Amino acid sequence: MDNVTIYSDGGSDPNPGIGGWAAILQFGEHEKVVTGNDPQTTNNRMELQAAIGALRVLKRPCSVTFFTDSQYVRKGITQWIEGWSANGWMNKAGKPIQNSDLWRGLWPLVKRHEIEWNWVKGHAGNPLNERVDRLARQARLDITPADVIDEDVPKLFVRSSCKGNPGPGGWGAVLEEADGETTQSSGSAVATTNNRMELTAVIEGILLLSPNSTIQIFTTSDYLFQGITKWIYGWRKRNWQKKDGKPVANAELWQALDQVSEQYSIHWLNAKGQKHQSLEDAGKLAVEAVKIA
């Protein structure tokens, strides 16, 4: 029986929204990558589709070491699915289980193989998990409509850099005015984090413009983009606490950004994977700033 290692990942943005999934299969010296996407889906459906897509590649029974950062998938397979199947894909309340079409598609594929299911923490430095995450993201971006950029509105590009986390850090901001004039700004801190530098960059960058201005902000930071477009509303309602009652990390910077943002009309753009010269320039400014931290 062949030994195969599989890493899978999937997600949507927003949730529900446009989704992508990916899987990396390694067997001996060989490797195969499979990806897919869906214009209207959820995080959990993409995680399930990634597992299905991976196992469909295997043409004969194999011994599989499977890695996923989805507890929903791992626990579903190792703890819940036999009961669901025996109960006609209904939960204990007699209602259809969520995503039953995908669970029903996954179950016969799982039973063909000997699979060891492993959970790996996402975004924690595991090289293959990070790689499959990027592949899933790209699959999603492949069908994500491009953000409309208004050439008559100033553009702010922000980046951060940190030597260690925490460690000496720097930030860079490049403001492109509608008339073509460019302003650069940067700064540093002795002991900080990438996230704090990213927040500082955007606050300082916004302040390069007069209040009541309209601005387009480009960031490659998921933390900044998701925080300002999604998470901040809940944080504000809970007085800058997370759902578990613990303080929001970097709360003082998020509050400062929240207050500054109220004075401007801002269009936030996720520029991850995109190429802009000013984005690269902002990154260089951040790296240079670290050297003098």
C-alpha positions as semicolon CSV with decimal commas, in nm:
position;residue;x (nm);y (nm);z (nm)
1;M;0,000;0,000;0,000
2;D;0,142;0,339;-0,103
3;N;0,221;0,597;0,165
4;V;0,085;0,944;0,089
5;T;0,106;1,270;0,283
6;I;-0,168;1,526;0,225
7;Y;-0,205;1,888;0,335
8;S;-0,534;2,061;0,259
9;D;-0,686;2,402;0,322
10;G;-0,984;2,609;0,216
11;G;-1,170;2,924;0,299
12;S;-1,398;3,202;0,181
13;D;-1,385;3,580;0,200
14;P;-1,623;3,697;0,326
15;N;-1,778;3,396;0,501
16;P;-2,005;3,311;0,327
17;G;-1,867;3,448;0,004
18;I;-1,612;3,372;-0,266
19;G;-1,406;3,065;-0,175
20;G;-1,102;2,866;-0,275
21;W;-0,946;2,536;-0,172
22;A;-0,620;2,352;-0,230
23;A;-0,441;2,029;-0,145
24;I;-0,081;1,912;-0,173
25;L;-0,021;1,538;-0,209
26;Q;0,329;1,394;-0,165
27;F;0,420;1,033;-0,236
28;G;0,785;0,932;-0,259
29;E;0,962;1,190;-0,473
30;H;0,639;1,291;-0,642
31;E;0,405;1,576;-0,562
32;K;0,067;1,681;-0,697
33;V;-0,125;2,002;-0,630
34;V;-0,501;2,034;-0,680
35;T;-0,709;2,348;-0,635
36;G;-1,062;2,472;-0,690
37;N;-1,299;2,758;-0,611
38;D;-1,663;2,852;-0,569
39;P;-1,826;3,195;-0,613
40;Q;-2,068;3,146;-0,322
41;T;-1,962;2,921;-0,036
42;T;-1,833;2,906;0,324
43;N;-1,508;2,831;0,505
44;N;-1,630;2,487;0,612
45;R;-1,750;2,388;0,266
46;M;-1,413;2,481;0,118
47;E;-1,230;2,281;0,385
48;L;-1,446;1,980;0,302
49;Q;-1,404;2,030;-0,071
50;A;-1,026;2,039;-0,024
51;A;-1,035;1,698;0,147
52;I;-1,262;1,556;-0,124
53;G;-1,044;1,697;-0,400
54;A;-0,731;1,549;-0,244
55;L;-0,871;1,199;-0,190
56;R;-1,020;1,186;-0,540
57;V;-0,667;1,201;-0,677
58;L;-0,583;0,862;-0,523
59;K;-0,668;0,589;-0,771
60;R;-0,609;0,295;-0,535
61;P;-0,620;0,237;-0,160
62;C;-0,337;0,415;0,021
63;S;-0,197;0,471;0,368
64;V;-0,255;0,844;0,412
65;T;-0,116;1,089;0,665
66;F;-0,359;1,377;0,635
67;F;-0,298;1,728;0,776
68;T;-0,572;1,990;0,804
69;D;-0,605;2,309;1,008
70;S;-0,983;2,256;1,023
71;Q;-1,111;2,102;1,346
72;Y;-1,450;2,086;1,172
73;V;-1,312;1,841;0,916
74;R;-1,093;1,640;1,154
75;K;-1,355;1,599;1,424
76;G;-1,626;1,538;1,168
77;I;-1,436;1,244;1,024
78;T;-1,294;1,101;1,347
79;Q;-1,587;1,158;1,585
80;W;-1,917;1,241;1,417
81;I;-1,952;1,099;1,067
82;E;-2,029;0,737;1,153
83;G;-2,322;0,851;1,366
84;W;-2,444;1,088;1,096
85;S;-2,430;0,811;0,836
86;A;-2,613;0,564;1,061
87;N;-2,877;0,828;1,134
88;G;-2,947;0,908;0,769
89;W;-2,733;1,225;0,777
90;M;-2,953;1,381;1,044
91;N;-2,841;1,535;1,370
92;K;-2,978;1,440;1,713
93;A;-3,260;1,692;1,668
94;G;-3,369;1,516;1,351
95;K;-3,257;1,797;1,121
96;P;-3,022;1,753;0,822
97;I;-2,661;1,813;0,917
98;Q;-2,493;2,114;0,761
99;N;-2,305;2,047;0,436
100;S;-2,448;1,694;0,421
101;D;-2,389;1,679;0,044
102;L;-2,015;1,718;0,095
103;W;-1,995;1,489;0,398
104;R;-2,179;1,221;0,200
105;G;-1,933;1,271;-0,086
106;L;-1,631;1,257;0,144
107;W;-1,730;0,949;0,347
108;P;-1,690;0,679;0,076
109;L;-1,356;0,831;-0,025
110;V;-1,234;0,813;0,334
111;K;-1,338;0,450;0,373
112;R;-1,122;0,345;0,076
113;H;-0,800;0,432;0,258
114;E;-0,619;0,396;0,587
115;I;-0,604;0,757;0,703
116;E;-0,436;0,915;1,003
117;W;-0,604;1,253;1,055
118;N;-0,386;1,527;1,204
119;W;-0,476;1,880;1,303
120;V;-0,211;2,145;1,238
121;K;-0,243;2,498;1,370
122;G;-0,292;2,742;1,083
123;H;-0,053;3,031;1,024
124;A;0,196;2,891;1,275
125;G;0,496;2,847;1,048
126;N;0,439;2,493;0,917
127;P;0,583;2,524;0,562
128;L;0,336;2,297;0,384
129;N;0,038;2,439;0,574
130;E;0,148;2,791;0,483
131;R;0,196;2,688;0,121
132;V;-0,142;2,521;0,084
133;D;-0,300;2,827;0,247
134;R;-0,144;3,046;-0,023
135;L;-0,267;2,809;-0,294
136;A;-0,621;2,817;-0,156
137;R;-0,610;3,196;-0,134
138;Q;-0,490;3,222;-0,494
139;A;-0,769;2,990;-0,608
140;R;-1,014;3,228;-0,441
141;L;-0,850;3,537;-0,588
142;D;-0,868;3,381;-0,935
143;I;-1,245;3,437;-0,934
144;T;-1,253;3,746;-0,712
145;P;-1,348;4,060;-0,903
146;A;-1,073;4,319;-0,897
147;D;-1,129;4,616;-0,670
148;V;-1,216;4,926;-0,866
149;I;-0,941;5,182;-0,821
150;D;-1,035;5,546;-0,866
151;E;-0,746;5,731;-1,027
152;D;-0,887;6,064;-0,908
153;V;-0,861;5,966;-0,539
154;P;-0,534;5,962;-0,339
155;K;-0,380;5,619;-0,276
156;L;-0,201;5,521;0,043
157;F;0,028;5,216;0,044
158;V;0,142;5,078;0,382
159;R;0,389;4,806;0,481
160;S;0,567;4,686;0,793
161;S;0,879;4,490;0,882
162;C;1,001;4,334;1,204
163;K;1,318;4,150;1,309
164;G;1,166;3,904;1,547
165;N;0,812;3,912;1,675
166;P;0,849;4,104;1,901
167;G;1,169;4,275;1,798
168;P;1,295;4,592;1,634
169;G;1,041;4,697;1,374
170;G;0,970;4,957;1,110
171;W;0,685;5,087;0,901
172;G;0,659;5,262;0,568
173;A;0,383;5,463;0,400
174;V;0,367;5,603;0,048
175;L;0,092;5,848;-0,044
176;E;0,015;5,905;-0,410
177;E;-0,187;6,222;-0,464
178;A;-0,430;6,246;-0,755
179;D;-0,203;6,506;-0,920
180;G;0,089;6,262;-0,920
181;E;0,275;6,406;-0,622
182;T;0,415;6,140;-0,387
183;T;0,488;6,165;-0,016
184;Q;0,685;5,904;0,177
185;S;0,691;5,852;0,552
186;S;0,841;5,591;0,784
187;G;0,920;5,519;1,145
188;S;1,050;5,252;1,380
189;A;1,026;5,104;1,728
190;V;1,282;4,915;1,935
191;A;1,054;4,634;2,058
192;T;0,736;4,579;1,860
193;T;0,548;4,343;1,624
194;N;0,452;4,338;1,257
195;N;0,089;4,398;1,348
196;R;0,168;4,704;1,558
197;M;0,388;4,846;1,283
198;E;0,117;4,789;1,022
199;L;-0,137;4,973;1,237
200;T;0,108;5,255;1,301
201;A;0,183;5,283;0,929
202;V;-0,180;5,327;0,834
203;I;-0,254;5,576;1,113
204;E;0,048;5,792;1,025
205;G;-0,025;5,755;0,653
206;I;-0,385;5,871;0,685
207;L;-0,269;6,177;0,877
208;L;-0,067;6,288;0,574
209;L;-0,402;6,402;0,430
210;S;-0,630;6,674;0,561
211;P;-0,941;6,563;0,756
212;N;-1,255;6,499;0,546
213;S;-1,040;6,374;0,257
214;T;-1,128;6,066;0,053
215;I;-0,854;5,803;0,036
216;Q;-0,786;5,452;-0,098
217;I;-0,567;5,241;0,132
218;F;-0,371;4,940;0,006
219;T;-0,245;4,681;0,256
220;T;-0,104;4,329;0,229
221;S;-0,186;4,258;0,595
222;D;-0,484;4,027;0,654
223;Y;-0,474;4,136;1,018
224;L;-0,525;4,502;0,925
225;F;-0,771;4,442;0,642
226;Q;-0,993;4,194;0,826
227;G;-0,969;4,393;1,148
228;I;-1,081;4,723;0,999
229;T;-1,346;4,583;0,762
230;K;-1,498;4,310;0,983
231;W;-1,375;4,257;1,338
232;I;-1,372;4,616;1,458
233;Y;-1,751;4,644;1,475
234;G;-1,774;4,366;1,734
235;W;-1,475;4,496;1,926
236;R;-1,632;4,839;1,949
237;K;-1,961;4,698;2,078
238;R;-1,780;4,490;2,341
239;N;-1,568;4,784;2,457
240;W;-1,255;4,649;2,284
241;Q;-1,285;4,298;2,417
242;K;-1,291;3,973;2,223
243;K;-1,582;3,730;2,243
244;D;-1,406;3,542;2,524
245;G;-1,387;3,861;2,729
246;K;-1,012;3,908;2,688
247;P;-0,874;4,245;2,572
248;V;-0,822;4,293;2,200
249;A;-0,453;4,282;2,112
250;N;-0,314;4,626;2,026
251;A;-0,641;4,781;2,143
252;E;-0,496;5,130;2,185
253;L;-0,381;5,136;1,821
254;W;-0,713;4,999;1,694
255;Q;-0,896;5,267;1,892
256;A;-0,665;5,534;1,749
257;L;-0,727;5,404;1,396
258;D;-1,101;5,392;1,461
259;Q;-1,101;5,757;1,571
260;V;-0,884;5,872;1,281
261;S;-1,094;5,682;1,027
262;E;-1,407;5,869;1,133
263;Q;-1,255;6,189;0,993
264;Y;-1,197;6,047;0,644
265;S;-1,381;5,864;0,368
266;I;-1,176;5,546;0,324
267;H;-1,188;5,265;0,068
268;W;-0,986;4,970;0,201
269;L;-0,821;4,740;-0,055
270;N;-0,656;4,404;0,014
271;A;-0,342;4,419;-0,201
272;K;-0,202;4,079;-0,102
273;G;-0,049;3,918;-0,410
274;Q;-0,076;4,239;-0,612
275;K;0,212;4,437;-0,758
276;H;0,231;4,812;-0,707
277;Q;0,556;5,005;-0,722
278;S;0,448;5,224;-0,430
279;L;0,368;4,913;-0,227
280;E;0,722;4,788;-0,288
281;D;0,857;5,132;-0,199
282;A;0,663;5,127;0,129
283;G;0,813;4,787;0,204
284;K;1,166;4,919;0,142
285;L;1,098;5,213;0,373
286;A;0,986;4,972;0,646
287;V;1,298;4,755;0,607
288;E;1,526;5,059;0,618
289;A;1,348;5,186;0,927
290;V;1,422;4,861;1,110
291;K;1,795;4,925;1,068
292;I;1,773;5,240;1,276
293;A;1,532;5,105;1,538
